[in-house]
Amino acid sequence: MIPLRDNIPTRRAPVVTYALIAANVIVYFFWQRGGLSWGNPTGHHFQCQLQDFGAIPYEFAHPGTQVVFDRSCGVPTASTWITPFTAMFMHGGLLHIGGNMLFLWIFGNNIEDTMGRVKYVVFYVIGGLCAFGLQFVADTGSTVPTLGASGAIAAVLGGYLLLYPRARVVTLIFIVFFFTILELPALLVLGFWFVMQAYSAAISYPSGSGGGVAYFAHVGGFVFGLLAVKAFAGRRKPGPAGGLWRR
């Protein structure tokens, strides 16, 4: 299922969501130099940025140790402790960043509208850190860099599910070689998404990264969103389609 849009209007321009999307795109194309590869860019500069600024669980389990998987890049110069922040804006190809930014575009604006801009930024960043935290706990010995905005966006999805369970989401559904477009409840779309992430994490334990996807990070971000969104959203009143407006 691929969401295309929802039916919850916002009261003001979601400038933070726009800025986050722009930051991710700029980092991918101009800082990582990911280019037009659909997945796993192989350029030398991209690989060196990945080695320097990707979040690697092994380095956190062994402080002072830095993983080197491309010796031509030299020893990583970035501090291990900033990599969960830098990795949050890095991606591994056009499909990776495209999918993440689509979900952020559809669901992030409503969370920003509900929380306010400052709280939304804090919520997004903490969600991303919690996502990496669970991925780290699941496999502390992993030397594979973790990167992508999906953990932070999963927190947005968890928050959206709790605040707008009856919202309607226009969704593209593929059935073998055919597809159709249906308007489905957010509870079904996001609930199905989370169940698939949790199932994939369970069957790929301990790495939780089957097929190169950090499933435990998705689970960690989503659960944080569910648990924390009310603390960040503050007082609200009912909005359209069973949603919630911020007072």
Secondary structure, 3 states (H helix, E strand, C coil): CEEEEECCCCCCCCHHHHHHHHHHHHHHHHHCCCCCCCCCCCCHHHHHHHHHHCECHHHHHCCCCCCCCCHHHCCCCCCHHHHHHHHCCCCCCHHHHHHHHHHHHHHHHHHHHHHCHHHHHHHHHHHHHHHHHHHHHHCCCCCCCECCCHHHHHHHHHHHHHHCCCCEEEEEEEECCEEEEEEEEHHHHHHHHHHHHHHHHHHCCCCCCHHHCCHHHHHHHHHHHHHHHHHHHCCEEECHHHCEEEC
